[in-house]
Amino acid sequence: MLKKLIKVMFNHSRLAKENKKKELLNIPEDQTSLSLSKDEIAILLQSIKNSNFSGSVLEDLYNLVYKLQTNYNKLK
């Protein structure tokens, strides 16, 4: 019982810290902050380039690729 209580308290503390970080960084609740290296972004962009997508996701994919390319160019 004590172990469960400690686990719940730890999880609550961890979630509180994560929420505080989001507030400090001005990150909306439905988003997260992610740090990728230049090589990781290049792999994602290359994978997208070599894939086929249907019309229903093209606009979302365009916006995602734009964000990835912008961040990639900032790392040069």
N, C-alpha and C positions, 0 to 999 in steps of 0.2 A: 504494500500500500504506500509506504514511504517512497519507494522507488518511482511509482507512478506519479506521485505528487511532485517529486523533484523534476521528473521528466516534463510534466505539464508546465511547471514554473519556468524551466529552462526554455521551452518552446515559446512561451509567452514573452519572455525576456528577449529572445532572439527576434521574434516578430516585431516587437516594439522598437528594437534597434533598427531593423530594416525599414520600418515605416518612417522613423525619424530621419534616416538617410535620404529617403525619397522626398520628404518634406524639405530638407536642406538643399537638395539638388533641384527642387521644383519639378519633379517627375510626376506626371499624372498617375493616379491609382491603377489604370489599366495598361501601364507601360513599365518597362524596366530599363535600367542602364546596363549596357553591355560593352565590354572592351575587347576589341579584336585587333590582332596584328595585321600588318600590311599583307603578309603571306596568306593569312586566314581569309581576308577579304578577297584576295585574288582567287583563291580556291572556290569561294562561293560564286564569284562573278563568272569564272570559267565554267562551273557546273551549270549555272543558269544558261549561259551561252550555248552549251551543248545539249540542252533539254528542249522538249516540246511542251507547250502549254495551250490550254483551251481558252476560248474567248472570255469565259466567265471570270478568269483571274488576271487578265492582261493588265488592267489598270492598276490593281494592287501590286502586281509584279513590277510594273514600270516604276511606281513610287518607291518600292523597295530597292530596285537597282539604282535609282537616282541617289538614294541615301547612301548605299554602299559605295558608289563611285565618288560621291562627294567626300566621304570619309577616307577613301583610298587616296584621293588626290591631295588631301591635307597631310597625309603621312609621307609624301615624297620629299 
